[in-house]
Amino acid sequence: MTANTSIDPAVFLHDQLAQASPDLMRDLLTTFINALLSAQADSVCGAEYGTRSPDRTNSRNGYRHRDLD
């Protein structure tokens, strides 16, 4: 008889989070928030970071990732 190779994503995620370090959620949130901030800056500027575009309305000066306290 063959083993069941199907994985329930919700159970898998729950198991991984239960075994993870406490800093995992902080790291996930930091990555997510920085991605949102970068996307917001891209939309305000009219172009992605580091690209030249005739549609660009302004520039991104000094953008950096920030750690959560």
N, C-alpha and C positions, 0 to 999 in steps of 0.2 A: 504494500500500500504506500502511496506517495504522501509526503507531508504537505500540509496546506501552506502555500507560499503567499497567500493574500495577507496584507497588512492593513489594519484599521488605522487610518491617519490620526484620529482623535486619541486612540489608545497609545499609539506610538509617541505622539507629542507629549501626552501626559506622563508617560514613563520617562522620557528624556528630560523633561522639566523637573521631575521628582528627583532625578539623579544628578542634576546640574548644580553648579556652584551658585551661591547667592548673587554673584556678580553677572550672571548670564542675562538676567532681565535688564539690568543697567546697561550692559553692552548692546542688547537688542534695541532698547529705547534710544540710546545715544545714536546708533546707526540710523534708525528710523527718523529721528528728529533732524539730524544733519541732512538726510536726503530730502526731507520736506523743506528745510530752509534753503537748500541749494535749488530745488525746483521753483520755489517762490522767487528767489533772486533771478533765475533764468527767465521767468515770466515777466518780471519787472523790467529787465534789461532788453528783452526781445531776442535774446540769443543765449546759447549755452556758454558756460564758463570757458574762456580761452579760445573762443571762435570769433571770427570776424563775420559781420553780417551787415548789409546795408539797412536792415530793419532794426538794428540795435539802437535803442533810445538813450542809453547811458552806459557807464562802465562799472565793473565790479572792482573796487579797490579795497584790498585788505581783508577779503573774506577768508575765514579759517574755521576749521572744525573746533568746536568747544566741548570740553568735558562737562558732564553733569556733576554738580556738587552733591 
